[in-house]
Amino acid sequence: MKFPLAFSHLLSHHVSPSPHLSPSLPLPVATTSRARPSEATERARGGAPASTTQQTTTQETPASARGCPSLALSVSWERADMMGWGWVALALAAAYVAAKLMEVLWWRPRRVEEHFARQGIRGPRYRFFVGCVREMVALMVAASAKPMPRPYRSHNVLPRVLAFYHHWKKIYGSTFLIWFGPTPRLAVADPDLIREILLSRAHHFDRYESHPMVRQLEGEGLVSLRGDKWAHRRKVLTPAFHMDNLKVRSLPCVFFAAATTSLDLPVVVNFGAIYVDTLLLGLTGTQMQMLLPFVGETVVDMVGKWHDMAAATAAGEVEIDVSEWFQVVTEDAITRTAFGRSYEDGKAVFKLQTQLMAFASEAFRKVFIPGYRFLPTKKNTSSWKLDKEIRKNLMTLIGRRQEIADDAKLGECAKDLLGLMINASGNGGKASPITVNDIVEECKTFFFAGKQTTSNLLTWTTVVLAMHPEWQELARQEVLDVCGPHAIPSREQLAKLKTLGMILNETLRLYPPAVATVRRAKTDVQLGGCLIPRDTELLIPIMAVHHDARLWGPDATQFNPARFARGVAQAAKHPTAFIPFGMGARMCIGQNLALLEAKLTVAIILQRFEFRLSPNYLHAPTVLMLLHPQYGAPVIFRPRPSDDHSRDM
């Protein structure tokens, strides 16, 4: 390393304090490093003992030394020696940090790139620090610049939604390496390998570390936790949601809580394929009878407002942006079931999270720079304020509920989701009980994921039925035959709606809520004959698997619910080809609630309305954390002639 001249001089002086290195300076008479004469010798010379003299000169420069150039020079050399050591330490620290940065940002990525290349796996070349992010963003921006062309009969949305994957797959094949900053991500779309990652060899992989801004939004609940902490939290929360301990009012809370917490509640899965009707049958009759009227009343209230809006127009129909309305109705159902009497407080948190989601979505597309989130930028400051307000509202809500937790007057109302978690936190004698902060994080997770998954499924189901009136009519006739024109469908009736179940599955295939998922290799692991280095992330493009013609046939991009007529297991050529909710231990356990609420909501809408796409609708699916319609989803609803607007159901 080449040092500056002044630093080189100090370094040389430290290494060898010889007069030859500084010819312009006189040699000092005495320094602390010289050998001291004995006390007897000093007395023989008639002088003071050397130890006394030395002690004086090392502590401070005496007045007599100020007039002595030799002593003053000795002190200055000592100070220069200390400065030299400081510069050396600083240089070594800087060199160490630089070496570590180069290892992380250049040398390791190049080694990983060469490692995969030797195994026949290639991808876009790694660029210092940014990886492939610049190209990924450019491809995504270009794809989302304009909506898909009319008429909206094809659902080939993959090139728009996952533009970077679609582009690089054509060049490198379905398995290729990309770089999210200096982090390698291996795209894996083979169903057999996906099954290994998520199920049979899941212990080798873990959920990847998401962006801090995203974690701030979704909370550090069971969805985000990893490893032992995730297992412990699940163990702590599971007893609180045990069915045997719940009464009528608390039942809906369990299902809504399960939407995001990955508890060990029973689900019916066949190699990751979800059977809609079987899931509904998996709930007991009593449980279903308790849950359905609660959700149904919320939906009936929504469609009643639509009916009034349509009746107020000359045309007798109304344009509704269903993407907005379904979020509202989902919020309403969640807050009422989760927070009971504290409904308005829950709604306030939803509003704040919606604002925070805009910041998280933007951060989601950028390279994570450690420490950047602590800088007081305008966006960081705004997100801090929002998160602080969310936490404040939740802490206030929790505090009030803790104070009245033993109030007998609350009765069954105390058994909502919040009450259950507070009870779990107060169980004495148990190791590591759930804390108030844990409750706050679980509420944030529950609010975000519980709302978005269901509202997205409802939005895309309504859109595709508006695009395909033939399937809308088939589904409506089935609903009318089984449920009648007005009554809220019962558990037994929902289980008989086979056509509607196929439509929901086909919608999940074409428009899965999460278009991709990511796992991280915890150790070096063999996968499909390829050695995956530790800390490599594996990108599973769910939408790409769902749209693969090799798995689903030549009509893979067409809306054809009939492919599920013989069940999910036989809909594709591989049972792992359908994974809208993931699979394995971290599968979205809330799939049963999402499908139940969607089936009930769509059935009620079909009973009461005929609908078609608005001329203002632009088909433009895009990823904003989850899959959303970029320009909204305006749909025109016309009340059915037989609808007498009965609201007493």
Secondary structure, 3 states (H helix, E strand, C coil): CCCCHHHHHHHHHHHCCCHHHCCCCCCCCCCCCCCCCCHHHHHHCCCCCHHHHHHHHHHCCCHHHHCCHHHHHHHHHHHHHHHHHHHHHHHHHHHHHHHHHHHHHHHHHHHHHHHHHHCCCCCCCCCCCCECHHHHHHHHHHHCCCCCCCCCCECCCHHHHCHHHHHHHHHHCCCEEEEECCEEEEECCCHHHHHHHHHHCHHHEEECCCCHHHHHHHCCCCCCCCHHHHHHHHHHHHHHHCHHHCCCCCHHHHHHHHHHHCCCCCCCEECCEECHHHHHHCCCHHHHHHHHHHHHHHHHHHHHHHHHHHHCCCCCCEEEEHHHHHHHHHHHHHHHHHHHHHHHHHHHHHHHHHHHHHHHHHHHCCCCCCCHHHCCCHHHHHHHHHHHHHHHHHHHHHHHHHHCCCCHHHHHHHHCHHHHHHHHHCCCCCCCCCCHHHHHHHHHHHHHHHHHHHHHHHHHHHHHHHHCHHHHHHHHHHHHHHHCCCCCCCHHHHHCCHHHHHHHHHHHHHCCCCCCEEEEECCCEEECCEEECCCCEEEECHHHHHCCHHHHCCCCCECCHHHHCCCHHHCCCCHHHCCCCCCCCCCCCCHHHHHHHHHHHHHHHHHHEEEEECCCCCCCEEECCCEEECCCCEEEEEECCCCCCCCCC
